[in-house]
Amino acid sequence: MATNLHDRAVTQRTKYGDLADAIRQQLGDVRARRDLQHPDPDSVAPSDWPSRLGSVQHLRVARQALAANDTAIAQARAGLGAVDTPAEAGAGGSALADLLVIRGGLVVSERYAAERVATDEALIASLGALLGRADAAAADATAHVGWAQVQQDAVDRLKAALTAPPLDTIVADAAAVEGGADLTAADTKLDALLPTALRTRAEARIVEARAVETDAERQLDKAESTYSDRGEVSHKIDTEVAAATTAFTDAVAKLEAYVSRSPGRLASARDAFIAVAAHPALTAAQSAALDATHRADAVDAATKESDLATATAAVAAAQAAVDDALLTALDADPDADPEADANVVAARAALADAGLQTPLTNARDAYDTATRDALDRWEVEVPPSVWDALAAFATAKDAATELADGGARNVLVTAVDQSCDDLAAALDVRDSRRRGDLVVARLLAERTAVERAAAATATARNAAYLRGDGPSGRTPAEL
């Protein structure tokens, strides 16, 4: 029996209406959680701010609390003379240390609130635009093959720059810096300024902090790739043209950034190593306060914090596998229940496995208040200039290592060539899988919001992880 086209059209209209209603409902929910107002926020404990305050109110309250804490710290310092760390303040240092530890928690709470606001605002904008697409259920394709040809002069210019000074020798120059005396001197000075356990944990947290943004970018890339792949299945639909345009633009932008920034980055790395190596020695009081032989509890706490970071990363990876399985399932059949998909079921089972969850539970239990306090009180004895020196060293070392990698540079050129070919091959066709695209685009909007929030707060996150503010610099969502 032939398909009743009218009945089919009604059925499809209902499905698109349901999808639009779901997006509309989600948009309303995001607005509600952003605008939620507690009538008496002063009565809410800081630990409950994320659950009982809307994101905007949470950010306002956290900033007010942080400002009050900064005022109290300034008043405490005013009565103690010119000191950097609590140990130098003598008898009055304990009160200053308490305020500094509290400040660490407030800094993390403020960042968490900023991430909530950034995520909500990005989602509201993205879902609002997506709702218009869902209601219209149509998209026009635009051909960019001619545009790609226009960009060729820019690509040729960038490639030519790679063969001329200073970029023709920058890989070798960076390798010389990476293995040079300036980096060694800076590394030696940091060993003299920081106990091994404290430096090791701080450098590990730098990597952990960067991983937050990297993971968000990976999940965004996964969603973008899935969204683009739908274009190939539908015979190079218009979303593939848009994706190819974006890929080409991004590839050219990355090569442009390499050409314009690499010489300055290498010079800055050299300067940073020299500056770190010239850092003044610690005072007697600072050295005594940082002496690891008198901080056995803090050294143990650093190990327990590292265990927690490892367990947290393992669970986060399993959760990402669940998210990716859901995305794949919805991409394959937007009308089916993704929780019934075998890969989703397997991924959820892996996430719930005791072998994964038990170490996290044990690590959380071991990293208790007393343990964290021991490490916090050791960390606040590190002069701010030493933290700055360690951060500058890590950044400079990464830059030298990156610029010394000739293979990575070749990848940039290859990416421009390949993306140019892909864009030239794209065709204009009608979107025949628009409802599925809308479902994936909805997930893409969510991941984009998370990634943008992670990128927007990267500086604050890196600083908090480096210093170990609050619970190892992490927000509730990261623990």
PyMOL commands that set and color helices and strands:
alter all, ss='L'
color gray80, all
select helices_A, chain A and resi 5-35+41-43+46-52+55-78+86-136+145-150+152-162+170-178+181-193+196-233+238-277+284-290+292-294+296-332+338-340+342-352+354-366+369-379+384-403+406-425+434-456+458-467+469-472+476-478
alter helices_A, ss='H'
color red, helices_A
deselect
rebuild
show_as cartoon
